Amino acid sequence: MGNGQGRLGFEDFNLKPELLKGLQEAGLNSASAIQQQSLLAIFAGKSLLAKATNGSGRTEAFVIALLEKCHSTKNAIQGLVLVPTRELALQTSNVLGLLGKHMDMKYIVAKGGTSIRDDLVRLSGEVHILIATPGRLLDLAHEDACNLSRCQLIVMDEADRFFCPELLPILEDIVQFLPSQRRQFLMYSATYPSAMVHFKNCHLTDVHEVNFKEQLTLNGVSQFYICVEENRKVFCLTKALSTFQINQVIIFCNSVTRVKLLARKMTHLGYPCLFFHPGLFQSERQQVLQDAWSGACQSMVCSSHFMRGIETESVNVVINFDFPRGPQTYLHRTGRFSRLGLAISFVTQRDRIDLLRLQKAMGTKILPMPAAIDPVLYT
Ligand SMILES: *[C@@H]1O[C@H](CO)[C@@H](O)[C@H](O)[C@H]1NC(C)=O
């Protein structure tokens, strides 16, 4: 479908064999653009500042860099991942566990909201990679619980979120605990606040800057619509879920109420669905994402704005149960596949005009759903 072109395979990077094995088992063969750039940067001893949103495979990108760069034979924290939220911390540790399955890398997650005692205990053992939220990390560093003097690879995911007035001083403090020489930063950020530019100028040397912002794209997405009336949508969805070869599917509704109702209905009908919307409590969100990432449940119903920072790497099908209101929403919902994807939109009589408008605005073709879809298009 044209989006595999120009990509290097992971075997071209001369990675550690046990890392390559983990990648292959996870189905990762060709490196996405951000993965390529991240690897090239760390091999060249540079730092990376990448403007990137979701769906570009950035978690995998820095996890691969960490697993390649750190050595399980060296008893020291060599890699640090700073994350703004607990969700991202867990997501990162999941990907580390998956891709590093055949490696002996020891990593721990240290995040606020849990007992610092547990962290202290775990840090007294061997740790190679530390995933942490900034506040907790600083507490640990001040306690002399983690020696960061040999930590040469520092990842900041959703980096722009650290450059707020509350976190910036913490970040500056953390830098004092890092080695002053030969350290590399991998920073991934949706925007470049001026505080971040300042930080870069002060603390980073030899920076490679790339912009992946345009990763929100419909390239590689096969887009279809199905004409269906409101009262047949649920039936149509059950059919779709049992027909497609789904790795992970996100089903979008236009309101939180509809999200909840649909998830309940589908689960009741024997199609277990998680649901996710910004109104959930922290603990609930965590549980939902945990279940989704661990593969415990492959369907997730979401409200229109899928939250920022949520990894969608394993998603290969998106269903617009409710037709999106406007092209931007459509793009946000369906433009985040890292590889190939299938986007199906349910279109009621009322939505028809919006469907035409959307195609015109996006300069894209959304075709009527054919009798069968070749899995090659999205698996
Ligand atoms: C951290 O480790 C380095 C070498 O591994 C050592 O020289 C240094 O004294 C340690 N720092 C602390 C505070 O323990």
The ligand as a Tripos MOL2 file, in Angstrom:
@<TRIPOS>MOLECULE
LIG
   14    14     1     0     0
SMALL
NO_CHARGES

@<TRIPOS>ATOM
      1 C1         27.5240    6.8560   42.0670 C.3       1 LIG1
      2 O1         28.2690    5.9120   41.3380 O.3       1 LIG1
      3 C2         29.5620    6.3380   40.9890 C.3       1 LIG1
      4 C3         30.2270    5.2910   40.1190 C.3       1 LIG1
      5 O2         29.4210    4.2410   39.7700 O.3       1 LIG1
      6 C4         30.3700    6.6310   42.2180 C.3       1 LIG1
      7 O3         31.6770    7.0890   41.8810 O.3       1 LIG1
      8 C5         29.6500    7.6780   43.0650 C.3       1 LIG1
      9 O4         30.3490    7.8830   44.2810 O.3       1 LIG1
     10 C6         28.2400    7.2590   43.3580 C.3       1 LIG1
     11 N1         27.5430    8.3600   43.9820 N.am      1 LIG1
     12 C7         26.8520    8.2470   45.1040 C.2       1 LIG1
     13 C8         26.1980    9.4820   45.6200 C.3       1 LIG1
     14 O5         26.7580    7.1880   45.7150 O.2       1 LIG1
@<TRIPOS>BOND
     1     1     2 1
     2     1    10 1
     3     2     3 1
     4     3     4 1
     5     3     6 1
     6     4     5 1
     7     6     7 1
     8     6     8 1
     9     8     9 1
    10     8    10 1
    11    10    11 1
    12    11    12 1
    13    12    13 1
    14    12    14 2
@<TRIPOS>SUBSTRUCTURE
     1 LIG1         1 GROUP 0 **** ****
